[in-house]
Amino acid sequence: KLRKAPFARKGPDPRPFIPTLQSMIRPVAELERATKGVGMITVWPDSDGVVRRVPMMLEVQKSVFPALSLEMLRVGFGNRPFFAVSNKDGVKEVILTKQFRIPTDKNGNTWVYFTAVNPEKRYVSAKDVINGTVDKERVAGKLILVGTSATGLKDIRNTPIDPALPGVEVHANILETIITKT
């Protein structure tokens, strides 16, 4: 059975306002068994084709799931429920802790503050991880995202800072946005 994050709300049900998906692709079975949570990676560009916002939650088959970034913080900082704060006009914010209050638009999307890609600072080679040669100090105590920049895998996004940004960078930037409150 798929692990779902505990979800609560303050105000009316946010589901009429948040994006709805008919189905989802579950994680690889081995990863799903080993994880403490499951977050959604779905993002959509604005009408001009540029990704500027990320949905903090999505509805799939009448259940609410958090975004990957929100789920990483939820699991990493105490495994608490996440709360949607809404009113008759839509979602106002998503709350994880006093430290993590995430303002949203009425549809539960939050704006991403994109920063320049710095591969030397942010990236660790998959080869080094697999070979066990990655510097443990470099990753200790960090939130880690695994992603690819291969064009053929079709996870390249048009963003305000780069028309061909790896999708994993969108999630890294939303994490940074939430943590630094920028």
N, CA, C and O atoms as a DFTB+ gen file, in Angstrom:
728 C
 N C O
     1  1       0.847      -1.191       0.000
     2  2       0.000       0.000       0.000
     3  2       0.885       1.244       0.000
     4  3       1.879       1.309       0.723
     5  1       0.518       2.221      -0.810
     6  2       1.287       3.454      -0.939
     7  2       1.215       4.267       0.351
     8  3       0.142       4.507       0.904
     9  1       2.388       4.677       0.806
    10  2       2.461       5.518       1.991
    11  2       1.990       6.922       1.656
    12  3       2.496       7.544       0.721
    13  1       1.031       7.422       2.408
    14  2       0.544       8.776       2.182
    15  2       0.891       9.637       3.388
    16  3       0.780       9.195       4.531
    17  1       1.309      10.857       3.125
    18  2       1.637      11.796       4.192
    19  2       0.367      12.183       4.928
    20  3      -0.681      12.366       4.309
    21  1       0.456      12.309       6.257
    22  2      -0.717      12.790       6.979
    23  2      -1.036      14.228       6.570
    24  3      -0.161      15.093       6.547
    25  1      -2.281      14.456       6.256
    26  2      -2.735      15.736       5.732
    27  2      -3.882      16.255       6.576
    28  3      -4.776      15.500       6.958
    29  1      -3.852      17.545       6.866
    30  2      -4.944      18.188       7.600
    31  2      -5.239      19.516       6.915
    32  3      -4.490      19.967       6.048
    33  1      -6.315      20.115       7.312
    34  2      -6.655      21.400       6.714
    35  2      -7.205      22.337       7.770
    36  3      -7.770      21.918       8.780
    37  1      -7.020      23.615       7.503
    38  2      -7.621      24.669       8.312
    39  2      -8.443      25.488       7.335
    40  3      -7.898      26.179       6.475
    41  1      -9.747      25.406       7.473
    42  2     -10.637      26.070       6.529
    43  2     -11.290      25.048       5.622
    44  3     -11.235      23.848       5.890
    45  1     -11.911      25.520       4.548
    46  2     -12.609      24.620       3.630
    47  2     -11.655      23.639       2.945
    48  3     -10.442      23.847       2.900
    49  1     -12.229      22.590       2.426
    50  2     -11.462      21.581       1.694
    51  2     -10.739      22.246       0.529
    52  3     -11.382      22.898      -0.293
    53  1      -9.398      22.096       0.438
    54  2      -8.662      22.734      -0.661
    55  2      -8.762      21.988      -1.991
    56  3      -8.366      22.524      -3.025
    57  1      -9.286      20.760      -1.980
    58  2      -9.280      19.946      -3.200
    59  2      -9.970      20.579      -4.407
    60  3      -9.536      20.334      -5.533
    61  1     -11.017      21.377      -4.233
    62  2     -11.578      22.013      -5.431
    63  2     -10.614      22.991      -6.116
    64  3     -10.823      23.354      -7.273
    65  1      -9.573      23.414      -5.416
    66  2      -8.650      24.419      -5.952
    67  2      -7.331      23.840      -6.457
    68  3      -6.707      24.417      -7.347
    69  1      -6.900      22.710      -5.901
    70  2      -5.572      22.186      -6.243
    71  2      -5.636      21.302      -7.488
    72  3      -6.698      20.778      -7.827
    73  1      -4.497      21.138      -8.170
    74  2      -4.490      20.292      -9.368
    75  2      -4.903      18.859      -9.056
    76  3      -4.575      18.319      -8.000
    77  1      -5.625      18.255      -9.988
    78  2      -6.076      16.878      -9.849
    79  2      -5.475      16.042     -10.974
    80  3      -5.501      16.436     -12.140
    81  1      -4.940      14.898     -10.612
    82  2      -4.419      13.944     -11.586
    83  2      -5.290      12.702     -11.543
    84  3      -5.740      12.295     -10.472
    85  1      -5.530      12.100     -12.690
    86  2      -6.344      10.888     -12.748
    87  2      -5.607       9.680     -12.178
    88  3      -6.221       8.782     -11.601
    89  1      -4.297       9.667     -12.342
    90  2      -3.500       8.544     -11.844
    91  2      -2.068       9.026     -11.653
    92  3      -1.737      10.174     -11.948
    93  1      -1.234       8.132     -11.157
    94  2       0.177       8.468     -10.988
    95  2       1.014       7.222     -11.183
    96  3       0.529       6.097     -11.061
    97  1       2.275       7.444     -11.487
    98  2       3.221       6.340     -11.580
    99  2       3.900       6.232     -10.223
   100  3       4.493       7.192      -9.732
   101  1       3.808       5.074      -9.639
   102  2       4.389       4.861      -8.308
   103  2       5.901       4.696      -8.407
   104  3       6.429       4.376      -9.472
   105  1       6.588       4.913      -7.297
   106  2       8.034       4.684      -7.291
   107  2       8.364       3.225      -7.579
   108  3       7.521       2.342      -7.418
   109  1       9.588       2.985      -8.004
   110  2      10.088       1.622      -8.172
   111  2       9.889       0.902      -6.837
   112  3      10.154       1.478      -5.782
   113  1       9.427      -0.348      -6.870
   114  2       9.039      -1.081      -5.661
   115  2      10.128      -1.075      -4.581
   116  3       9.831      -0.867      -3.405
   117  1      11.374      -1.300      -4.973
   118  2      12.456      -1.338      -3.980
   119  2      12.622       0.021      -3.290
   120  3      12.873       0.086      -2.087
   121  1      12.480       1.085      -4.051
   122  2      12.592       2.420      -3.454
   123  2      11.381       2.733      -2.587
   124  3      11.515       3.317      -1.512
   125  1      10.216       2.348      -3.049
   126  2       8.997       2.615      -2.281
   127  2       9.043       1.915      -0.918
   128  3       8.632       2.484       0.093
   129  1       9.545       0.679      -0.899
   130  2       9.637      -0.052       0.375
   131  2      10.643       0.604       1.325
   132  3      10.472       0.543       2.542
   133  1      11.671       1.221       0.788
   134  2      12.741       1.784       1.607
   135  2      12.482       3.216       2.057
   136  3      13.212       3.732       2.904
   137  1      11.468       3.863       1.514
   138  2      11.265       5.277       1.794
   139  2      10.314       5.510       2.960
   140  3       9.527       4.638       3.327
   141  1      10.404       6.686       3.524
   142  2       9.500       7.084       4.603
   143  2       8.367       7.969       4.102
   144  3       7.476       8.338       4.866
   145  1       8.405       8.307       2.814
   146  2       7.362       9.161       2.262
   147  2       7.424       9.194       0.753
   148  3       8.423       8.808       0.146
   149  1       6.340       9.663       0.154
   150  2       6.254       9.768      -1.302
   151  2       5.766      11.168      -1.646
   152  3       4.728      11.615      -1.157
   153  1       6.534      11.861      -2.503
   154  2       6.167      13.203      -2.926
   155  2       5.979      13.257      -4.436
   156  3       6.566      12.473      -5.181
   157  1       5.164      14.182      -4.861
   158  2       4.840      14.341      -6.274
   159  2       5.873      15.243      -6.951
   160  3       6.311      16.240      -6.377
   161  1       6.257      14.881      -8.178
   162  2       7.255      15.660      -8.911
   163  2       6.646      16.456     -10.057
   164  3       7.375      17.096     -10.815
   165  1       5.356      16.429     -10.196
   166  2       4.675      17.071     -11.319
   167  2       4.767      18.589     -11.239
   168  3       4.461      19.190     -10.209
   169  1       5.194      19.196     -12.339
   170  2       5.181      20.656     -12.481
   171  2       4.640      20.986     -13.870
   172  3       4.789      20.203     -14.808
   173  1       4.021      22.139     -13.984
   174  2       3.501      22.589     -15.267
   175  2       4.036      23.977     -15.564
   176  3       4.208      24.794     -14.659
   177  1       4.297      24.237     -16.826
   178  2       4.710      25.597     -17.181
   179  2       3.511      26.533     -17.198
   180  3       2.364      26.098     -17.297
   181  1       3.799      27.835     -17.098
   182  2       2.768      28.850     -17.284
   183  2       2.393      28.885     -18.763
   184  3       2.976      28.158     -19.567
   185  1       1.445      29.706     -19.118
   186  2       0.944      29.739     -20.494
   187  2       2.020      30.080     -21.529
   188  3       1.860      29.760     -22.707
   189  1       3.102      30.719     -21.110
   190  2       4.181      31.042     -22.043
   191  2       5.253      29.959     -22.108
   192  3       6.287      30.141     -22.752
   193  1       5.005      28.823     -21.437
   194  2       5.931      27.695     -21.491
   195  2       7.039      27.717     -20.457
   196  3       7.925      26.862     -20.487
   197  1       7.009      28.680     -19.536
   198  2       8.059      28.809     -18.521
   199  2       7.545      28.315     -17.163
   200  3       6.453      28.684     -16.731
   201  1       8.348      27.476     -16.500
   202  2       8.015      26.989     -15.156
   203  2       8.439      28.047     -14.141
   204  3       9.619      28.385     -14.042
   205  1       7.483      28.559     -13.399
   206  2       7.763      29.550     -12.362
   207  2       7.217      29.143     -11.010
   208  3       7.662      29.638      -9.975
   209  1       6.241      28.229     -11.020
   210  2       5.574      27.817      -9.782
   211  2       5.548      26.300      -9.699
   212  3       5.629      25.604     -10.711
   213  1       5.432      25.802      -8.470
   214  2       5.342      24.363      -8.222
   215  2       4.134      24.119      -7.324
   216  3       3.969      24.806      -6.315
   217  1       3.283      23.148      -7.677
   218  2       2.162      22.835      -6.796
   219  2       2.679      22.171      -5.513
   220  3       3.466      21.226      -5.571
   221  1       2.240      22.665      -4.380
   222  2       2.667      22.103      -3.101
   223  2       1.898      20.840      -2.745
   224  3       2.309      20.076      -1.872
   225  1       0.779      20.629      -3.428
   226  2      -0.001      19.411      -3.207
   227  2      -0.852      19.159      -4.438
   228  3      -1.216      20.077      -5.173
   229  1      -1.154      17.890      -4.637
   230  2      -1.990      17.477      -5.757
   231  2      -2.982      16.441      -5.259
   232  3      -2.725      15.723      -4.292
   233  1      -4.106      16.377      -5.929
   234  2      -5.090      15.344      -5.606
   235  2      -4.980      14.225      -6.635
   236  3      -4.971      14.464      -7.843
   237  1      -4.898      13.006      -6.127
   238  2      -4.901      11.824      -6.989
   239  2      -5.885      10.836      -6.376
   240  3      -5.706      10.399      -5.239
   241  1      -6.911      10.488      -7.120
   242  2      -7.917       9.526      -6.692
   243  2      -8.430       9.839      -5.282
   244  3      -8.465       8.973      -4.408
   245  1      -8.827      11.102      -5.086
   246  2      -9.450      11.616      -3.864
   247  2      -8.508      11.707      -2.662
   248  3      -8.959      11.977      -1.549
   249  1      -7.222      11.489      -2.868
   250  2      -6.233      11.660      -1.807
   251  2      -5.338      12.844      -2.143
   252  3      -5.064      13.114      -3.313
   253  1      -4.886      13.543      -1.115
   254  2      -3.999      14.682      -1.303
   255  2      -2.566      14.228      -1.025
   256  3      -2.277      13.635       0.014
   257  1      -1.680      14.521      -1.976
   258  2      -0.267      14.168      -1.850
   259  2       0.568      15.440      -1.870
   260  3       0.254      16.369      -2.613
   261  1       1.627      15.498      -1.067
   262  2       2.490      16.673      -1.079
   263  2       3.458      16.644      -2.256
   264  3       3.728      15.595      -2.840
   265  1       3.971      17.824      -2.585
   266  2       5.054      17.920      -3.562
   267  2       6.290      17.242      -2.983
   268  3       6.417      17.104      -1.766
   269  1       7.193      16.823      -3.853
   270  2       8.434      16.196      -3.412
   271  2       9.164      17.054      -2.388
   272  3       9.598      16.547      -1.353
   273  1       9.304      18.336      -2.662
   274  2      10.018      19.235      -1.742
   275  2       9.350      19.268      -0.373
   276  3      10.031      19.187       0.649
   277  1       8.046      19.386      -0.344
   278  2       7.310      19.421       0.913
   279  2       7.453      18.095       1.658
   280  3       7.623      18.082       2.877
   281  1       7.385      16.993       0.935
   282  2       7.508      15.680       1.563
   283  2       8.921      15.463       2.115
   284  3       9.080      14.871       3.183
   285  1       9.940      15.933       1.405
   286  2      11.302      15.813       1.915
   287  2      11.449      16.559       3.243
   288  3      12.042      16.042       4.189
   289  1      10.913      17.759       3.305
   290  2      10.980      18.537       4.546
   291  2      10.129      17.899       5.643
   292  3      10.534      17.862       6.805
   293  1       8.960      17.402       5.275
   294  2       8.077      16.771       6.260
   295  2       8.763      15.573       6.909
   296  3       8.771      15.451       8.133
   297  1       9.329      14.703       6.106
   298  2      10.005      13.508       6.631
   299  2      11.285      13.898       7.377
   300  3      11.585      13.344       8.435
   301  1      12.028      14.844       6.826
   302  2      13.298      15.238       7.415
   303  2      13.186      16.023       8.706
   304  3      14.132      16.053       9.494
   305  1      12.054      16.656       8.938
   306  2      11.895      17.496      10.117
   307  2      10.747      17.034      11.005
   308  3       9.919      17.840      11.431
   309  1      10.701      15.737      11.281
   310  2       9.797      15.256      12.309
   311  2       8.607      14.451      11.857
   312  3       7.812      14.023      12.693
   313  1       8.448      14.225      10.556
   314  2       7.369      13.357      10.072
   315  2       5.982      13.831      10.504
   316  3       5.104      13.019      10.799
   317  1       5.797      15.129      10.538
   318  2       4.520      15.715      10.953
   319  2       3.534      15.764       9.785
   320  3       3.925      15.613       8.627
   321  1       2.258      15.974      10.098
   322  2       1.294      16.208       9.023
   323  2       1.579      17.553       8.355
   324  3       2.212      18.423       8.953
   325  1       1.117      17.723       7.129
   326  2       1.157      19.043       6.518
   327  2      -0.268      19.569       6.471
   328  3      -1.219      18.798       6.345
   329  1      -0.410      20.883       6.573
   330  2      -1.710      21.542       6.644
   331  2      -1.908      22.466       5.466
   332  3      -1.001      23.207       5.088
   333  1      -3.081      22.424       4.891
   334  2      -3.477      23.412       3.894
   335  2      -4.367      24.423       4.593
   336  3      -5.335      24.051       5.255
   337  1      -4.047      25.683       4.451
   338  2      -4.879      26.756       4.991
   339  2      -5.620      27.366       3.806
   340  3      -5.006      27.865       2.863
   341  1      -6.932      27.318       3.871
   342  2      -7.726      27.812       2.744
   343  2      -8.945      28.576       3.235
   344  3      -9.314      28.514       4.408
   345  1      -9.560      29.299       2.305
   346  2     -10.832      29.963       2.566
   347  2     -11.688      29.792       1.313
   348  3     -11.347      29.008       0.428
   349  1     -12.770      30.507       1.239
   350  2     -13.692      30.343       0.099
   351  2     -13.056      30.701      -1.244
   352  3     -13.548      30.287      -2.293
   353  1     -11.964      31.470      -1.216
   354  2     -11.304      31.892      -2.451
   355  2     -10.179      30.961      -2.894
   356  3      -9.644      31.113      -3.992
   357  1      -9.820      30.000      -2.047
   358  2      -8.755      29.073      -2.420
   359  2      -7.748      28.862      -1.311
   360  3      -7.988      29.196      -0.151
   361  1      -6.619      28.302      -1.692
   362  2      -5.546      27.985      -0.736
   363  2      -4.746      29.256      -0.482
   364  3      -4.496      30.037      -1.400
   365  1      -4.351      29.453       0.757
   366  2      -3.551      30.624       1.140
   367  2      -2.110      30.243       1.451
   368  3      -1.177      30.962       1.094
   369  1      -1.935      29.103       2.121
   370  2      -0.591      28.658       2.474
   371  2      -0.629      27.186       2.860
   372  3      -1.682      26.614       3.141
   373  1       0.560      26.600       2.862
   374  2       0.743      25.241       3.352
   375  2       1.688      25.341       4.530
   376  3       2.725      25.999       4.452
   377  1       1.331      24.691       5.615
   378  2       2.135      24.761       6.837
   379  2       2.661      23.374       7.163
   380  3       1.921      22.391       7.164
   381  1       3.939      23.320       7.435
   382  2       4.568      22.092       7.897
   383  2       4.968      22.251       9.364
   384  3       4.644      21.403      10.195
   385  1       5.655      23.311       9.671
   386  2       6.056      23.668      11.032
   387  2       6.027      25.187      11.107
   388  3       5.748      25.853      10.111
   389  1       6.318      25.744      12.293
   390  2       6.425      27.200      12.402
   391  2       7.517      27.712      11.478
   392  3       7.415      28.814      10.939
   393  1       8.548      26.923      11.296
   394  2       9.668      27.287      10.430
   395  2       9.286      27.230       8.953
   396  3       9.796      28.010       8.148
   397  1       8.406      26.324       8.601
   398  2       8.052      26.112       7.196
   399  2       6.579      26.427       6.953
   400  3       5.721      25.544       6.973
   401  1       6.313      27.711       6.724
   402  2       4.999      28.196       6.317
   403  2       5.179      28.679       4.887
   404  3       5.932      29.620       4.635
   405  1       4.496      28.044       3.961
   406  2       4.750      28.270       2.540
   407  2       3.566      29.000       1.918
   408  3       2.497      28.411       1.761
   409  1       3.735      30.267       1.562
   410  2       2.638      30.985       0.913
   411  2       2.374      30.406      -0.480
   412  3       3.297      30.000      -1.186
   413  1       1.102      30.380      -0.852
   414  2       0.728      29.823      -2.152
   415  2      -0.258      30.744      -2.856
   416  3      -0.812      31.667      -2.258
   417  1      -0.461      30.472      -4.136
   418  2      -1.567      31.120      -4.834
   419  2      -2.837      30.333      -4.488
   420  3      -2.777      29.366      -3.729
   421  1      -3.957      30.732      -5.029
   422  2      -5.232      30.106      -4.665
   423  2      -5.293      28.621      -5.026
   424  3      -6.118      27.884      -4.486
   425  1      -4.424      28.183      -5.935
   426  2      -4.412      26.780      -6.358
   427  2      -3.343      25.952      -5.649
   428  3      -3.082      24.813      -6.037
   429  1      -2.728      26.518      -4.617
   430  2      -1.732      25.772      -3.850
   431  2      -0.353      25.724      -4.482
   432  3       0.477      24.902      -4.095
   433  1      -0.097      26.601      -5.456
   434  2       1.226      26.676      -6.081
   435  2       2.076      27.709      -5.354
   436  3       1.563      28.727      -4.891
   437  1       3.357      27.451      -5.256
   438  2       4.263      28.445      -4.700
   439  2       5.280      28.855      -5.751
   440  3       5.702      28.049      -6.580
   441  1       5.662      30.118      -5.703
   442  2       6.615      30.665      -6.657
   443  2       8.013      30.180      -6.316
   444  3       8.391      30.121      -5.146
   445  1       8.767      29.837      -7.328
   446  2      10.142      29.366      -7.150
   447  2      11.087      30.542      -7.361
   448  3      10.986      31.257      -8.358
   449  1      12.005      30.738      -6.419
   450  2      13.081      31.701      -6.620
   451  2      14.251      30.901      -7.176
   452  3      14.910      30.162      -6.445
   453  1      14.503      31.053      -8.467
   454  2      15.559      30.286      -9.115
   455  2      16.908      30.970      -8.923
   456  3      17.030      32.188      -9.053
   457  1      17.923      30.155      -8.610
   458  2      19.290      30.657      -8.508
   459  2      20.136      29.975      -9.569
   460  3      19.780      28.914     -10.081
   461  1      21.246      30.591      -9.885
   462  2      22.121      30.068     -10.938
   463  2      22.576      28.654     -10.611
   464  3      22.856      28.324      -9.459
   465  1      22.644      27.834     -11.640
   466  2      23.115      26.456     -11.480
   467  2      24.611      26.491     -11.169
   468  3      25.386      27.180     -11.833
   469  1      24.985      25.746     -10.163
   470  2      26.392      25.671      -9.771
   471  2      26.743      24.195      -9.582
   472  3      26.753      23.701      -8.454
   473  1      27.031      23.484     -10.682
   474  2      27.274      22.037     -10.592
   475  2      28.389      21.659      -9.619
   476  3      28.286      20.634      -8.945
   477  1      29.441      22.453      -9.531
   478  2      30.539      22.109      -8.625
   479  2      30.069      22.098      -7.173
   480  3      30.556      21.309      -6.363
   481  1      29.134      22.966      -6.853
   482  2      28.635      23.063      -5.476
   483  2      27.473      22.101      -5.219
   484  3      27.387      21.507      -4.144
   485  1      26.580      21.946      -6.202
   486  2      25.339      21.196      -5.975
   487  2      25.378      19.745      -6.419
   488  3      24.675      18.918      -5.839
   489  1      26.161      19.411      -7.408
   490  2      26.083      18.075      -8.002
   491  2      27.133      17.131      -7.421
   492  3      28.261      17.523      -7.122
   493  1      26.723      15.887      -7.275
   494  2      27.625      14.789      -6.936
   495  2      27.451      13.758      -8.043
   496  3      26.323      13.431      -8.412
   497  1      28.531      13.255      -8.565
   498  2      28.466      12.289      -9.653
   499  2      27.828      10.982      -9.183
   500  3      28.177      10.455      -8.128
   501  1      26.889      10.468      -9.980
   502  2      26.288       9.159      -9.676
   503  2      27.368       8.086      -9.639
   504  3      27.297       7.156      -8.836
   505  1      28.348       8.211     -10.492
   506  2      29.457       7.254     -10.528
   507  2      30.175       7.225      -9.172
   508  3      30.513       6.151      -8.675
   509  1      30.408       8.392      -8.577
   510  2      31.080       8.445      -7.273
   511  2      30.217       7.827      -6.167
   512  3      30.731       7.181      -5.254
   513  1      28.912       8.034      -6.261
   514  2      28.007       7.436      -5.267
   515  2      28.030       5.920      -5.409
   516  3      28.188       5.210      -4.417
   517  1      27.874       5.421      -6.621
   518  2      27.842       3.979      -6.874
   519  2      29.165       3.325      -6.482
   520  3      29.177       2.233      -5.916
   521  1      30.272       3.991      -6.783
   522  2      31.600       3.442      -6.448
   523  2      31.985       3.647      -4.986
   524  3      33.003       3.126      -4.531
   525  1      31.169       4.407      -4.249
   526  2      31.484       4.654      -2.839
   527  2      32.630       5.624      -2.629
   528  3      33.252       5.630      -1.567
   529  1      32.917       6.445      -3.633
   530  2      34.042       7.383      -3.513
   531  2      33.603       8.812      -3.235
   532  3      34.445       9.708      -3.176
   533  1      32.300       9.047      -3.063
   534  2      31.833      10.394      -2.757
   535  2      32.311      10.786      -1.357
   536  3      32.306       9.964      -0.441
   537  1      32.718      12.032      -1.200
   538  2      33.148      12.551       0.093
   539  2      31.928      12.596       1.022
   540  3      30.989      13.356       0.785
   541  1      31.950      11.788       2.064
   542  2      30.794      11.688       2.973
   543  2      30.474      13.023       3.657
   544  3      29.313      13.309       3.948
   545  1      31.488      13.825       3.909
   546  2      31.273      15.142       4.515
   547  2      30.450      16.049       3.593
   548  3      29.705      16.913       4.055
   549  1      30.594      15.839       2.317
   550  2      29.882      16.676       1.347
   551  2      28.370      16.429       1.371
   552  3      27.594      17.336       1.072
   553  1      27.952      15.226       1.721
   554  2      26.524      14.898       1.696
   555  2      25.910      14.718       3.082
   556  3      24.687      14.646       3.207
   557  1      26.732      14.646       4.116
   558  2      26.223      14.426       5.477
   559  2      25.283      15.555       5.892
   560  3      25.610      16.735       5.759
   561  1      24.114      15.173       6.395
   562  2      23.155      16.147       6.892
   563  2      22.469      16.974       5.820
   564  3      21.859      17.996       6.132
   565  1      22.555      16.560       4.578
   566  2      21.975      17.317       3.469
   567  2      20.698      16.649       2.945
   568  3      20.507      15.442       3.094
   569  1      19.849      17.444       2.342
   570  2      18.715      16.916       1.596
   571  2      19.241      16.587       0.206
   572  3      19.811      17.450      -0.461
   573  1      19.056      15.356      -0.233
   574  2      19.640      14.886      -1.487
   575  2      18.537      14.589      -2.503
   576  3      17.577      13.879      -2.204
   577  1      18.688      15.129      -3.682
   578  2      17.803      14.829      -4.804
   579  2      18.603      14.047      -5.829
   580  3      19.765      14.357      -6.092
   581  1      17.980      13.036      -6.403
   582  2      18.621      12.259      -7.454
   583  2      17.918      12.613      -8.753
   584  3      16.692      12.546      -8.843
   585  1      18.691      12.986      -9.749
   586  2      18.082      13.379     -11.006
   587  2      19.047      13.202     -12.152
   588  3      20.159      12.698     -11.997
   589  1      18.584      13.631     -13.302
   590  2      19.388      13.493     -14.509
   591  2      19.311      14.772     -15.312
   592  3      18.383      15.570     -15.170
   593  1      20.300      14.946     -16.153
   594  2      20.263      16.084     -17.065
   595  2      20.264      15.609     -18.522
   596  3      20.476      16.401     -19.440
   597  1      20.025      14.318     -18.720
   598  2      20.025      13.749     -20.075
   599  2      18.792      14.222     -20.839
   600  3      17.663      13.975     -20.414
   601  1      18.998      14.880     -21.934
   602  2      17.902      15.427     -22.739
   603  2      16.914      14.342     -23.169
   604  3      15.706      14.577     -23.186
   605  1      17.416      13.170     -23.511
   606  2      16.562      12.088     -23.986
   607  2      15.550      11.593     -22.970
   608  3      14.563      10.961     -23.346
   609  1      15.774      11.867     -21.686
   610  2      14.833      11.437     -20.647
   611  2      13.675      12.422     -20.476
   612  3      12.751      12.187     -19.696
   613  1      13.741      13.506     -21.204
   614  2      12.651      14.485     -21.281
   615  2      12.286      15.126     -19.943
   616  3      11.121      15.441     -19.700
   617  1      13.283      15.318     -19.073
   618  2      13.041      16.046     -17.834
   619  2      13.831      17.351     -17.853
   620  3      14.545      17.677     -16.905
   621  1      13.689      18.076     -18.933
   622  2      14.326      19.375     -19.089
   623  2      13.209      20.418     -19.080
   624  3      12.205      20.262     -19.775
   625  1      13.383      21.480     -18.294
   626  2      12.337      22.486     -18.126
   627  2      12.815      23.872     -18.554
   628  3      13.977      24.235     -18.375
   629  1      11.890      24.623     -19.119
   630  2      12.138      26.013     -19.462
   631  2      11.825      26.840     -18.219
   632  3      10.692      26.832     -17.738
   633  1      12.822      27.551     -17.697
   634  2      12.654      28.346     -16.475
   635  2      13.116      29.772     -16.735
   636  3      13.710      30.046     -17.778
   637  1      12.854      30.682     -15.810
   638  2      13.306      32.069     -15.998
   639  2      14.826      32.216     -16.102
   640  3      15.305      33.202     -16.662
   641  1      15.591      31.257     -15.578
   642  2      17.050      31.406     -15.620
   643  2      17.717      30.572     -16.703
   644  3      18.882      30.800     -17.031
   645  1      16.987      29.602     -17.265
   646  2      17.594      28.715     -18.255
   647  2      16.482      28.034     -19.048
   648  3      15.577      27.454     -18.449
   649  1      16.528      28.090     -20.364
   650  2      15.480      27.428     -21.158
   651  2      15.613      25.910     -21.197
   652  3      14.743      25.228     -21.739
   653  1      16.702      25.370     -20.622
   654  2      16.910      23.915     -20.627
   655  2      17.480      23.469     -19.281
   656  3      18.577      22.913     -19.219
   657  1      16.737      23.713     -18.216
   658  2      17.172      23.357     -16.865
   659  2      16.714      21.944     -16.523
   660  3      15.546      21.621     -16.737
   661  1      17.597      21.087     -15.997
   662  2      17.157      19.757     -15.569
   663  2      16.019      19.884     -14.546
   664  3      16.075      20.721     -13.645
   665  1      15.002      19.053     -14.695
   666  2      13.850      19.093     -13.799
   667  2      14.221      18.975     -12.329
   668  3      13.576      19.587     -11.478
   669  1      15.243      18.204     -12.023
   670  2      15.669      18.056     -10.629
   671  2      16.082      19.400     -10.039
   672  3      15.949      19.619      -8.835
   673  1      16.585      20.305     -10.888
   674  2      16.968      21.641     -10.416
   675  2      15.746      22.460     -10.000
   676  3      15.845      23.296      -9.101
   677  1      14.604      22.234     -10.634
   678  2      13.373      22.921     -10.210
   679  2      13.076      22.537      -8.767
   680  3      12.749      23.393      -7.946
   681  1      13.191      21.250      -8.460
   682  2      12.904      20.780      -7.097
   683  2      13.962      21.262      -6.110
   684  3      13.635      21.578      -4.967
   685  1      15.214      21.322      -6.528
   686  2      16.271      21.858      -5.658
   687  2      15.998      23.332      -5.358
   688  3      16.178      23.785      -4.227
   689  1      15.570      24.069      -6.365
   690  2      15.286      25.488      -6.166
   691  2      14.064      25.715      -5.293
   692  3      14.044      26.665      -4.510
   693  1      13.044      24.874      -5.403
   694  2      11.874      25.066      -4.533
   695  2      12.249      24.721      -3.092
   696  3      11.783      25.383      -2.164
   697  1      13.071      23.711      -2.890
   698  2      13.554      23.424      -1.528
   699  2      14.291      24.638      -0.959
   700  3      14.045      25.059       0.171
   701  1      15.192      25.185      -1.759
   702  2      15.953      26.360      -1.330
   703  2      15.026      27.544      -1.057
   704  3      15.233      28.278      -0.090
   705  1      14.015      27.737      -1.888
   706  2      13.051      28.811      -1.704
   707  2      12.328      28.660      -0.365
   708  3      12.179      29.630       0.378
   709  1      11.886      27.449      -0.067
   710  2      11.152      27.199       1.183
   711  2      12.064      27.387       2.383
   712  3      11.691      28.050       3.350
   713  1      13.243      26.812       2.327
   714  2      14.151      26.859       3.478
   715  2      14.645      28.276       3.761
   716  3      14.727      28.691       4.917
   717  1      14.974      29.015       2.700
   718  2      15.517      30.362       2.907
   719  2      14.454      31.438       2.934
   720  3      14.754      32.598       3.214
   721  1      13.205      31.067       2.644
   722  2      12.079      31.999       2.622
   723  2      12.307      33.165       1.651
   724  3      11.957      34.309       1.938
   725  1      12.901      32.844       0.494
   726  2      13.140      33.897      -0.504
   727  2      11.973      34.012      -1.456
   728  3      11.997      34.845      -2.363
